[in-house]
Amino acid sequence: MDTIREKVVSCLSNVGIEVESDDINLLSYLQDSLVFVSFVVELEEVFQIEFDDTSFVDETFSDMDSICNIINVLLKA
């Protein structure tokens, strides 16, 4: 799971979001639709996954644990 977390942090950094701790409220950083879409595309490319429509709820992208969990589920699918 740490590898997933490190890659997510890297993806956030690539779209201009620097994460200093795991308890960061990512929703406040992802309010800009261009940043959000860029982040999702970055995740899909890095992990070779595709988010389905049901993934796009606030709970999925609210914090690091939620994002890492959904990626882990998609990787196992």
Backbone atoms as SQL, in Angstrom:
CREATE TABLE atoms (id INTEGER PRIMARY KEY, chain TEXT, resi INTEGER, resn TEXT, atom TEXT, x REAL, y REAL, z REAL);
INSERT INTO atoms VALUES
  (1, 'A', 1, 'MET', 'N', 0.822, -1.200, 0.000),
  (2, 'A', 1, 'MET', 'CA', 0.000, 0.000, 0.000),
  (3, 'A', 1, 'MET', 'C', 0.859, 1.254, 0.000),
  (4, 'A', 2, 'ASP', 'N', 2.063, 1.174, 0.580),
  (5, 'A', 2, 'ASP', 'CA', 2.934, 2.347, 0.588),
  (6, 'A', 2, 'ASP', 'C', 3.315, 2.769, -0.821),
  (7, 'A', 3, 'THR', 'N', 3.513, 1.806, -1.711),
  (8, 'A', 3, 'THR', 'CA', 3.852, 2.134, -3.084),
  (9, 'A', 3, 'THR', 'C', 2.713, 2.908, -3.734),
  (10, 'A', 4, 'ILE', 'N', 1.486, 2.492, -3.503),
  (11, 'A', 4, 'ILE', 'CA', 0.326, 3.210, -4.023),
  (12, 'A', 4, 'ILE', 'C', 0.321, 4.622, -3.468),
  (13, 'A', 5, 'ARG', 'N', 0.510, 4.756, -2.174),
  (14, 'A', 5, 'ARG', 'CA', 0.504, 6.072, -1.527),
  (15, 'A', 5, 'ARG', 'C', 1.592, 6.977, -2.121),
  (16, 'A', 6, 'GLU', 'N', 2.771, 6.441, -2.310),
  (17, 'A', 6, 'GLU', 'CA', 3.865, 7.240, -2.871),
  (18, 'A', 6, 'GLU', 'C', 3.539, 7.705, -4.284),
  (19, 'A', 7, 'LYS', 'N', 2.925, 6.829, -5.070),
  (20, 'A', 7, 'LYS', 'CA', 2.547, 7.204, -6.435),
  (21, 'A', 7, 'LYS', 'C', 1.433, 8.245, -6.435),
  (22, 'A', 8, 'VAL', 'N', 0.492, 8.126, -5.505),
  (23, 'A', 8, 'VAL', 'CA', -0.581, 9.118, -5.404),
  (24, 'A', 8, 'VAL', 'C', 0.007, 10.485, -5.037),
  (25, 'A', 9, 'VAL', 'N', 0.930, 10.506, -4.102),
  (26, 'A', 9, 'VAL', 'CA', 1.588, 11.763, -3.716),
  (27, 'A', 9, 'VAL', 'C', 2.305, 12.363, -4.921),
  (28, 'A', 10, 'SER', 'N', 2.951, 11.523, -5.705),
  (29, 'A', 10, 'SER', 'CA', 3.632, 11.986, -6.906),
  (30, 'A', 10, 'SER', 'C', 2.639, 12.559, -7.921),
  (31, 'A', 11, 'CYS', 'N', 1.506, 11.896, -8.083),
  (32, 'A', 11, 'CYS', 'CA', 0.468, 12.393, -8.993),
  (33, 'A', 11, 'CYS', 'C', -0.066, 13.738, -8.531),
  (34, 'A', 12, 'LEU', 'N', -0.278, 13.874, -7.226),
  (35, 'A', 12, 'LEU', 'CA', -0.727, 15.156, -6.683),
  (36, 'A', 12, 'LEU', 'C', 0.307, 16.239, -6.953),
  (37, 'A', 13, 'SER', 'N', 1.557, 15.914, -6.749),
  (38, 'A', 13, 'SER', 'CA', 2.636, 16.864, -6.996),
  (39, 'A', 13, 'SER', 'C', 2.669, 17.289, -8.459),
  (40, 'A', 14, 'ASN', 'N', 2.417, 16.352, -9.355),
  (41, 'A', 14, 'ASN', 'CA', 2.426, 16.647, -10.788),
  (42, 'A', 14, 'ASN', 'C', 1.332, 17.615, -11.209),
  (43, 'A', 15, 'VAL', 'N', 0.262, 17.707, -10.408),
  (44, 'A', 15, 'VAL', 'CA', -0.808, 18.666, -10.718),
  (45, 'A', 15, 'VAL', 'C', -0.747, 19.889, -9.802),
  (46, 'A', 16, 'GLY', 'N', 0.363, 20.019, -9.070),
  (47, 'A', 16, 'GLY', 'CA', 0.584, 21.227, -8.277),
  (48, 'A', 16, 'GLY', 'C', 0.135, 21.175, -6.837),
  (49, 'A', 17, 'ILE', 'N', -0.147, 19.991, -6.311),
  (50, 'A', 17, 'ILE', 'CA', -0.588, 19.854, -4.923),
  (51, 'A', 17, 'ILE', 'C', 0.516, 19.156, -4.141),
  (52, 'A', 18, 'GLU', 'N', 1.087, 19.854, -3.194),
  (53, 'A', 18, 'GLU', 'CA', 2.140, 19.279, -2.357),
  (54, 'A', 18, 'GLU', 'C', 1.524, 18.778, -1.061),
  (55, 'A', 19, 'VAL', 'N', 1.701, 17.499, -0.782),
  (56, 'A', 19, 'VAL', 'CA', 1.124, 16.859, 0.398),
  (57, 'A', 19, 'VAL', 'C', 2.188, 16.781, 1.482),
  (58, 'A', 20, 'GLU', 'N', 1.869, 17.359, 2.627),
  (59, 'A', 20, 'GLU', 'CA', 2.814, 17.349, 3.737),
  (60, 'A', 20, 'GLU', 'C', 2.458, 16.323, 4.803),
  (61, 'A', 21, 'SER', 'N', 1.200, 15.880, 4.829),
  (62, 'A', 21, 'SER', 'CA', 0.789, 14.878, 5.807),
  (63, 'A', 21, 'SER', 'C', -0.360, 14.057, 5.239),
  (64, 'A', 22, 'ASP', 'N', -0.600, 12.887, 5.814),
  (65, 'A', 22, 'ASP', 'CA', -1.659, 11.999, 5.336),
  (66, 'A', 22, 'ASP', 'C', -3.056, 12.470, 5.716),
  (67, 'A', 23, 'ASP', 'N', -3.160, 13.352, 6.678),
  (68, 'A', 23, 'ASP', 'CA', -4.491, 13.785, 7.110),
  (69, 'A', 23, 'ASP', 'C', -4.980, 15.022, 6.351),
  (70, 'A', 24, 'ILE', 'N', -4.394, 15.291, 5.199),
  (71, 'A', 24, 'ILE', 'CA', -4.773, 16.432, 4.386),
  (72, 'A', 24, 'ILE', 'C', -6.192, 16.243, 3.836),
  (73, 'A', 25, 'ASN', 'N', -6.972, 17.320, 3.823),
  (74, 'A', 25, 'ASN', 'CA', -8.305, 17.307, 3.233),
  (75, 'A', 25, 'ASN', 'C', -8.150, 17.610, 1.745),
  (76, 'A', 26, 'LEU', 'N', -8.122, 16.571, 0.944),
  (77, 'A', 26, 'LEU', 'CA', -7.857, 16.750, -0.479),
  (78, 'A', 26, 'LEU', 'C', -8.987, 17.439, -1.224),
  (79, 'A', 27, 'LEU', 'N', -10.196, 17.351, -0.712),
  (80, 'A', 27, 'LEU', 'CA', -11.322, 17.980, -1.405),
  (81, 'A', 27, 'LEU', 'C', -11.121, 19.479, -1.576),
  (82, 'A', 28, 'SER', 'N', -10.506, 20.111, -0.605),
  (83, 'A', 28, 'SER', 'CA', -10.281, 21.552, -0.719),
  (84, 'A', 28, 'SER', 'C', -9.296, 21.878, -1.837),
  (85, 'A', 29, 'TYR', 'N', -8.382, 20.952, -2.131),
  (86, 'A', 29, 'TYR', 'CA', -7.414, 21.166, -3.205),
  (87, 'A', 29, 'TYR', 'C', -7.964, 20.766, -4.570),
  (88, 'A', 30, 'LEU', 'N', -8.963, 19.908, -4.581),
  (89, 'A', 30, 'LEU', 'CA', -9.489, 19.382, -5.839),
  (90, 'A', 30, 'LEU', 'C', -10.786, 20.066, -6.274),
  (91, 'A', 31, 'GLN', 'N', -11.080, 21.222, -5.706),
  (92, 'A', 31, 'GLN', 'CA', -12.292, 21.955, -6.073),
  (93, 'A', 31, 'GLN', 'C', -12.231, 22.496, -7.497),
  (94, 'A', 32, 'ASP', 'N', -11.048, 22.855, -7.944),
  (95, 'A', 32, 'ASP', 'CA', -10.866, 23.341, -9.311),
  (96, 'A', 32, 'ASP', 'C', -11.028, 22.158, -10.258),
  (97, 'A', 33, 'SER', 'N', -11.988, 22.246, -11.182),
  (98, 'A', 33, 'SER', 'CA', -12.284, 21.102, -12.045),
  (99, 'A', 33, 'SER', 'C', -11.111, 20.717, -12.934),
  (100, 'A', 34, 'LEU', 'N', -10.318, 21.667, -13.373),
  (101, 'A', 34, 'LEU', 'CA', -9.161, 21.349, -14.206),
  (102, 'A', 34, 'LEU', 'C', -8.113, 20.569, -13.411),
  (103, 'A', 35, 'VAL', 'N', -7.884, 20.966, -12.170),
  (104, 'A', 35, 'VAL', 'CA', -6.949, 20.253, -11.303),
  (105, 'A', 35, 'VAL', 'C', -7.476, 18.842, -11.023),
  (106, 'A', 36, 'PHE', 'N', -8.764, 18.734, -10.744),
  (107, 'A', 36, 'PHE', 'CA', -9.356, 17.430, -10.446),
  (108, 'A', 36, 'PHE', 'C', -9.228, 16.482, -11.633),
  (109, 'A', 37, 'VAL', 'N', -9.606, 16.957, -12.814),
  (110, 'A', 37, 'VAL', 'CA', -9.529, 16.119, -14.012),
  (111, 'A', 37, 'VAL', 'C', -8.075, 15.750, -14.310),
  (112, 'A', 38, 'SER', 'N', -7.171, 16.683, -14.163),
  (113, 'A', 38, 'SER', 'CA', -5.750, 16.403, -14.379),
  (114, 'A', 38, 'SER', 'C', -5.253, 15.335, -13.410),
  (115, 'A', 39, 'PHE', 'N', -5.684, 15.417, -12.168),
  (116, 'A', 39, 'PHE', 'CA', -5.300, 14.435, -11.154),
  (117, 'A', 39, 'PHE', 'C', -5.842, 13.051, -11.496),
  (118, 'A', 40, 'VAL', 'N', -7.107, 12.975, -11.892),
  (119, 'A', 40, 'VAL', 'CA', -7.714, 11.695, -12.240),
  (120, 'A', 40, 'VAL', 'C', -6.998, 11.078, -13.441),
  (121, 'A', 41, 'VAL', 'N', -6.722, 11.879, -14.454),
  (122, 'A', 41, 'VAL', 'CA', -6.014, 11.377, -15.638),
  (123, 'A', 41, 'VAL', 'C', -4.622, 10.884, -15.248),
  (124, 'A', 42, 'GLU', 'N', -3.959, 11.635, -14.397),
  (125, 'A', 42, 'GLU', 'CA', -2.633, 11.251, -13.914),
  (126, 'A', 42, 'GLU', 'C', -2.692, 9.898, -13.195),
  (127, 'A', 43, 'LEU', 'N', -3.671, 9.728, -12.319),
  (128, 'A', 43, 'LEU', 'CA', -3.833, 8.458, -11.609),
  (129, 'A', 43, 'LEU', 'C', -4.095, 7.308, -12.575),
  (130, 'A', 44, 'GLU', 'N', -4.984, 7.546, -13.533),
  (131, 'A', 44, 'GLU', 'CA', -5.315, 6.492, -14.488),
  (132, 'A', 44, 'GLU', 'C', -4.109, 6.079, -15.315),
  (133, 'A', 45, 'GLU', 'N', -3.294, 7.033, -15.692),
  (134, 'A', 45, 'GLU', 'CA', -2.110, 6.719, -16.487),
  (135, 'A', 45, 'GLU', 'C', -1.042, 6.001, -15.653),
  (136, 'A', 46, 'VAL', 'N', -0.792, 6.492, -14.460),
  (137, 'A', 46, 'VAL', 'CA', 0.244, 5.904, -13.608),
  (138, 'A', 46, 'VAL', 'C', -0.117, 4.482, -13.191),
  (139, 'A', 47, 'PHE', 'N', -1.361, 4.271, -12.809),
  (140, 'A', 47, 'PHE', 'CA', -1.771, 2.958, -12.307),
  (141, 'A', 47, 'PHE', 'C', -2.385, 2.058, -13.379),
  (142, 'A', 48, 'GLN', 'N', -2.560, 2.586, -14.592),
  (143, 'A', 48, 'GLN', 'CA', -3.183, 1.817, -15.669),
  (144, 'A', 48, 'GLN', 'C', -4.549, 1.282, -15.239),
  (145, 'A', 49, 'ILE', 'N', -5.372, 2.211, -14.707),
  (146, 'A', 49, 'ILE', 'CA', -6.719, 1.878, -14.258),
  (147, 'A', 49, 'ILE', 'C', -7.686, 2.842, -14.916),
  (148, 'A', 50, 'GLU', 'N', -8.964, 2.584, -14.741),
  (149, 'A', 50, 'GLU', 'CA', -9.984, 3.505, -15.220),
  (150, 'A', 50, 'GLU', 'C', -11.070, 3.617, -14.155),
  (151, 'A', 51, 'PHE', 'N', -11.307, 4.835, -13.702),
  (152, 'A', 51, 'PHE', 'CA', -12.363, 5.070, -12.726),
  (153, 'A', 51, 'PHE', 'C', -13.701, 4.999, -13.436),
  (154, 'A', 52, 'ASP', 'N', -14.677, 4.330, -12.818),
  (155, 'A', 52, 'ASP', 'CA', -16.014, 4.337, -13.389),
  (156, 'A', 52, 'ASP', 'C', -16.818, 5.466, -12.753),
  (157, 'A', 53, 'ASP', 'N', -17.988, 5.709, -13.278),
  (158, 'A', 53, 'ASP', 'CA', -18.807, 6.833, -12.823),
  (159, 'A', 53, 'ASP', 'C', -19.121, 6.776, -11.333),
  (160, 'A', 54, 'THR', 'N', -19.216, 5.583, -10.773),
  (161, 'A', 54, 'THR', 'CA', -19.554, 5.466, -9.350),
  (162, 'A', 54, 'THR', 'C', -18.399, 5.893, -8.443),
  (163, 'A', 55, 'SER', 'N', -17.212, 6.006, -9.001),
  (164, 'A', 55, 'SER', 'CA', -16.046, 6.417, -8.211),
  (165, 'A', 55, 'SER', 'C', -16.025, 7.914, -7.929),
  (166, 'A', 56, 'PHE', 'N', -16.763, 8.671, -8.721),
  (167, 'A', 56, 'PHE', 'CA', -16.684, 10.120, -8.611),
  (168, 'A', 56, 'PHE', 'C', -17.651, 10.685, -7.574),
  (169, 'A', 57, 'VAL', 'N', -17.357, 10.357, -6.328),
  (170, 'A', 57, 'VAL', 'CA', -18.077, 10.907, -5.189),
  (171, 'A', 57, 'VAL', 'C', -17.045, 11.507, -4.250),
  (172, 'A', 58, 'ASP', 'N', -17.464, 12.444, -3.445),
  (173, 'A', 58, 'ASP', 'CA', -16.528, 13.135, -2.554),
  (174, 'A', 58, 'ASP', 'C', -15.752, 12.181, -1.658),
  (175, 'A', 59, 'GLU', 'N', -16.409, 11.114, -1.196),
  (176, 'A', 59, 'GLU', 'CA', -15.745, 10.198, -0.274),
  (177, 'A', 59, 'GLU', 'C', -14.521, 9.532, -0.907),
  (178, 'A', 60, 'THR', 'N', -14.559, 9.286, -2.203),
  (179, 'A', 60, 'THR', 'CA', -13.447, 8.619, -2.885),
  (180, 'A', 60, 'THR', 'C', -12.196, 9.472, -2.891),
  (181, 'A', 61, 'PHE', 'N', -12.355, 10.769, -3.048),
  (182, 'A', 61, 'PHE', 'CA', -11.212, 11.666, -3.197),
  (183, 'A', 61, 'PHE', 'C', -11.023, 12.595, -1.997),
  (184, 'A', 62, 'SER', 'N', -11.599, 12.225, -0.864),
  (185, 'A', 62, 'SER', 'CA', -11.544, 13.111, 0.297),
  (186, 'A', 62, 'SER', 'C', -10.204, 13.098, 1.015),
  (187, 'A', 63, 'ASP', 'N', -9.534, 11.942, 1.038),
  (188, 'A', 63, 'ASP', 'CA', -8.254, 11.850, 1.747),
  (189, 'A', 63, 'ASP', 'C', -7.384, 10.762, 1.118),
  (190, 'A', 64, 'MET', 'N', -6.171, 10.674, 1.574),
  (191, 'A', 64, 'MET', 'CA', -5.208, 9.728, 1.013),
  (192, 'A', 64, 'MET', 'C', -5.672, 8.283, 1.157),
  (193, 'A', 65, 'ASP', 'N', -6.200, 7.928, 2.317),
  (194, 'A', 65, 'ASP', 'CA', -6.646, 6.544, 2.532),
  (195, 'A', 65, 'ASP', 'C', -7.742, 6.155, 1.547),
  (196, 'A', 66, 'SER', 'N', -8.688, 7.050, 1.326),
  (197, 'A', 66, 'SER', 'CA', -9.795, 6.755, 0.410),
  (198, 'A', 66, 'SER', 'C', -9.296, 6.559, -1.015),
  (199, 'A', 67, 'ILE', 'N', -8.407, 7.423, -1.443),
  (200, 'A', 67, 'ILE', 'CA', -7.867, 7.302, -2.801),
  (201, 'A', 67, 'ILE', 'C', -7.064, 6.013, -2.935),
  (202, 'A', 68, 'CYS', 'N', -6.223, 5.730, -1.965),
  (203, 'A', 68, 'CYS', 'CA', -5.414, 4.507, -2.017),
  (204, 'A', 68, 'CYS', 'C', -6.288, 3.263, -2.001),
  (205, 'A', 69, 'ASN', 'N', -7.359, 3.288, -1.241),
  (206, 'A', 69, 'ASN', 'CA', -8.266, 2.143, -1.170),
  (207, 'A', 69, 'ASN', 'C', -8.955, 1.877, -2.498),
  (208, 'A', 70, 'ILE', 'N', -9.471, 2.919, -3.147),
  (209, 'A', 70, 'ILE', 'CA', -10.157, 2.717, -4.426),
  (210, 'A', 70, 'ILE', 'C', -9.179, 2.260, -5.483),
  (211, 'A', 71, 'ILE', 'N', -7.966, 2.779, -5.467),
  (212, 'A', 71, 'ILE', 'CA', -6.961, 2.336, -6.435),
  (213, 'A', 71, 'ILE', 'C', -6.629, 0.873, -6.209),
  (214, 'A', 72, 'ASN', 'N', -6.484, 0.498, -4.953),
  (215, 'A', 72, 'ASN', 'CA', -6.202, -0.907, -4.616),
  (216, 'A', 72, 'ASN', 'C', -7.322, -1.815, -5.126),
  (217, 'A', 73, 'VAL', 'N', -8.553, -1.410, -4.959),
  (218, 'A', 73, 'VAL', 'CA', -9.686, -2.194, -5.450),
  (219, 'A', 73, 'VAL', 'C', -9.649, -2.299, -6.973),
  (220, 'A', 74, 'LEU', 'N', -9.388, -1.185, -7.641),
  (221, 'A', 74, 'LEU', 'CA', -9.357, -1.194, -9.109),
  (222, 'A', 74, 'LEU', 'C', -8.195, -2.012, -9.655),
  (223, 'A', 75, 'LEU', 'N', -7.093, -2.023, -8.953),
  (224, 'A', 75, 'LEU', 'CA', -5.946, -2.821, -9.386),
  (225, 'A', 75, 'LEU', 'C', -6.225, -4.324, -9.289),
  (226, 'A', 76, 'LYS', 'N', -7.058, -4.694, -8.337),
  (227, 'A', 76, 'LYS', 'CA', -7.387, -6.117, -8.155),
  (228, 'A', 76, 'LYS', 'C', -8.514, -6.579, -9.074),
  (229, 'A', 77, 'ALA', 'N', -9.224, -5.632, -9.673),
  (230, 'A', 77, 'ALA', 'CA', -10.370, -5.981, -10.529),
  (231, 'A', 77, 'ALA', 'C', -9.927, -6.591, -11.843);
